[in-house]
Amino acid sequence: MTVIDDTYAEAFNTKVAHLLVTATTKQLAYIAATEATGFATSFIGCPAEAGIDEYIPPSRTPDNRPGYSIMICQNKTEALEEQLLERVGQCILTAPTTRVYNLLESDKQTNLGYKLAFFADGYQEKVEAYGKDMYKIPVMSGDFLIEENFGITDAVAGGNLFIMAKTQQSALAAAQAAVNSISEVSGVITPFPGGIVASGSKVGSKKYKFMNATTNEEYCPTLKDTVEDTKLPSEVNGVYEIVFDGLTLDAVKEATQKAINAIKTVPDVVKVSAGNYGGSLGKYKINLLE
């Protein structure tokens, strides 16, 4: 029987933009969305946290083409605006047949399309297309279209779960099941590779002052007989962490419960826990037993 630890994941405020990327084929849209959300696993060492939210079929997109919604998070609005310009400009504008739309209604907006349009070197044109104010940028393949304004709002980052199992294979299977279940929750991303964290970290270092983050030795199976304050039961030999960000606190809570339910279906999972810093990191407490 899997034990669910009576603890909480500590989440914190961040800023988010929610975009829709469409293309002539599902594959092309997926490639662009993947590129735009790369190198964005953790604020610890990346300029953003980002990921694909969900596939949007042609029946639900403004231009009746397949698309993917993506979320890009940063803790400061100015930094998020910079990330949007760089990621859309370098990874979506450059991708074949793409268009970009805003998915977030918010009082706070950034004129991303207006800024990116300067790439057209004076040949840009503001147009109304698909019921939206957009900029048309001539490129080699034709015209690239992007909505003029994009919303920015507060979001919740830092939802997390620790999966402890008897074997590495069981822990991995449970982690994959958790990620699959979280993907069913609209407005939630799992920014790490495949949604799974293999190298969970702690803040700072016990030995090296120049390190901002180091391995979380209390959860390393190969150190459980060496580290005095290990958090692992004796039978645990595989651990993975899941980290997820959401548009709302309710979305992160829903993702947490769906993930736990999925994890419990996998044999040999011993325990599910979460990381927190006693309330010093963020104001949100995502209780696992909720």
Disulfide bonds with the S-S distance in Angstrom:
none
